[in-house]
């Protein structure tokens, strides 16, 4: 069976809309430019689209000098984001259980994002002095992603979900970096090590999903039926506590990957056990 990389995406600022790519440099901490920025409250606690859905409507367009042009449908003014103009000031911020020393943005940027989310926030950057590592692989760096540098999903698994889900679920709701086509549904559970283009990746753990997946990626409205979590809970409930979709991965080397690259499974593992309680 032939597997192919069909989608490739980054999210420059945690929780904003994704940017589709044709090619990307893979770094140990993630795809180049992925989740290097994040919003925090004045006390340093991070915020996401889970409680601030409006944040997911922010769009970023890459400019030639490496900066980003940001806009939001409900905010009249747009803004340019360029970390090279940030002051060299750092502050401690929290991402789940991690404390990170993050670089602070200018006040005008904080003001713009405060208008977007409806409360006082600050934008921070994962700068030269910032450091964070994954929990199960404490030697592996990660930026402001929830837990691991790479999230992989597959088109076949999404199609299987939509077979019994009463709502049409889009892949964007799962916010993956890598999407693979050509496999059978949830084959990825058994992939221990894969190669895409120049890079080898290792499957660390299934990705536990949360209410964020219930947000419509176009409108930022939450599903009134609790989908896709309600349907996933019927056949993707792990150990009676985690609803999973996709796999969290780390890179074993750096390199370039491209859309349409062949995905080669180098090593398999015993997949997790799920009970399918769906009524067909």
VENLIN-V374072 format. One record per residue. RES is the residue in three letters. OMEGA is omega in degrees with one decimal (* if undefined). Layout:
RES|OMEGA  RES|OMEGA
This chain:
UNK|-176.8  UNK|178.8  UNK|-175.9  UNK|172.4  UNK|-173.9  UNK|178.6  UNK|-176.5  UNK|-174.1  UNK|171.2  UNK|177.7  UNK|-171.7  UNK|176.3  UNK|-178.1  UNK|175.2  UNK|176.7  UNK|-180.0  UNK|179.7  UNK|177.0  UNK|179.4  UNK|-178.4  UNK|171.2  UNK|-176.7  UNK|179.2  UNK|169.7  UNK|178.5  UNK|173.7  UNK|-178.4  UNK|-177.9  UNK|179.5  UNK|174.0  UNK|-178.8  UNK|178.0  UNK|-175.7  UNK|174.2  UNK|175.8  UNK|179.0  UNK|-179.4  UNK|175.7  UNK|178.8  UNK|171.7  UNK|179.4  UNK|179.1  UNK|177.0  UNK|179.1  UNK|-176.4  UNK|175.0  UNK|-179.7  UNK|176.7  UNK|177.9  UNK|179.9  UNK|179.9  UNK|-176.1  UNK|-178.1  UNK|178.9  UNK|-176.3  UNK|178.9  UNK|175.1  UNK|177.0  UNK|179.3  UNK|174.7  UNK|-177.7  UNK|174.9  UNK|-171.3  UNK|-176.7  UNK|178.6  UNK|178.1  UNK|-176.5  UNK|172.4  UNK|-175.0  UNK|177.1  UNK|179.1  UNK|-175.0  UNK|-177.8  UNK|179.8  UNK|-174.1  UNK|-175.6  UNK|169.8  UNK|-177.2  UNK|177.1  UNK|-177.9  UNK|-178.4  UNK|-174.6  UNK|-179.4  UNK|178.6  UNK|-179.5  UNK|171.2  UNK|-178.4  UNK|-179.3  UNK|179.1  UNK|176.2  UNK|178.2  UNK|176.2  UNK|-178.3  UNK|172.8  UNK|-172.3  UNK|-177.6  UNK|-177.4  UNK|170.7  UNK|-175.7  UNK|173.5  UNK|-171.6  UNK|-179.4  UNK|-175.2  UNK|177.6  UNK|177.1  UNK|-175.8  UNK|-179.0  UNK|177.1  UNK|176.9  UNK|179.9  UNK|-179.7  UNK|-178.7  UNK|176.3  UNK|176.0  UNK|179.8  UNK|-172.4  UNK|176.2  UNK|174.0  UNK|-178.1  UNK|178.2  UNK|175.1  UNK|173.7  UNK|177.4  UNK|-177.1  UNK|176.5  UNK|-171.0  UNK|-177.0  UNK|-177.8  UNK|-178.4  UNK|-178.5  UNK|178.1  UNK|-177.0  UNK|-178.9  UNK|-175.3  UNK|-177.3  UNK|176.3  UNK|-172.6  UNK|176.5  UNK|-175.5  UNK|-179.9  UNK|175.8  UNK|178.7  UNK|-178.3  UNK|173.0  UNK|-176.2  UNK|-176.3  UNK|-174.3  UNK|-172.4  UNK|-173.5  UNK|173.9  UNK|-179.7  UNK|171.9  UNK|178.6  UNK|-179.6  UNK|-178.7  UNK|179.7  UNK|176.4  UNK|178.9  UNK|178.1  UNK|176.4  UNK|-177.0  UNK|175.7  UNK|-174.6  UNK|179.2  UNK|-179.0  UNK|176.0  UNK|178.5  UNK|-175.5  UNK|179.0  UNK|179.4  UNK|-179.2  UNK|179.3  UNK|-179.8  UNK|173.6  UNK|179.8  UNK|168.9  UNK|-173.1  UNK|174.8  UNK|-177.1  UNK|173.9  UNK|175.5  UNK|-177.6  UNK|169.7  UNK|-178.4  UNK|175.0  UNK|169.0  UNK|-175.6  UNK|177.2  UNK|-174.8  UNK|179.7  UNK|176.8  UNK|-178.0  UNK|-179.5  UNK|173.9  UNK|172.9  UNK|-177.7  UNK|-178.1  UNK|-166.1  UNK|172.0  UNK|179.6  UNK|175.9  UNK|175.7  UNK|-178.2  UNK|-177.6  UNK|172.6  UNK|179.8  UNK|176.2  UNK|-174.6  UNK|-175.9  UNK|-176.1  UNK|178.5  UNK|-177.5  UNK|-178.7  UNK|179.0  UNK|172.9  UNK|-174.9  UNK|-179.7  UNK|-175.2  UNK|-175.8  UNK|175.9  UNK|-178.9  UNK|179.0  UNK|177.9  UNK|179.7  UNK|179.4  UNK|-179.3  UNK|13.5  UNK|-173.7  UNK|-177.7  UNK|178.8  UNK|179.4  UNK|-179.3  UNK|-178.7  UNK|-179.1  UNK|178.9  UNK|178.2  UNK|-175.8  UNK|177.7  UNK|176.1  UNK|-177.7  UNK|-175.9  UNK|172.5  UNK|-171.2  UNK|172.0  UNK|-176.7  UNK|-178.7  UNK|175.2  UNK|-174.1  UNK|170.1  UNK|176.2  UNK|177.9  UNK|174.3  UNK|177.5  UNK|179.3  UNK|-177.5  UNK|172.6  UNK|-175.1  UNK|170.8  UNK|-178.9  UNK|172.5  UNK|173.6  UNK|175.5  UNK|-175.8  UNK|176.6  UNK|-176.8  UNK|-177.6  UNK|179.6  UNK|174.9  UNK|176.4  UNK|-177.9  UNK|175.2  UNK|-177.2  UNK|178.2  UNK|175.5  UNK|-179.0  UNK|-178.6  UNK|179.5  UNK|174.7  UNK|-176.8  UNK|*
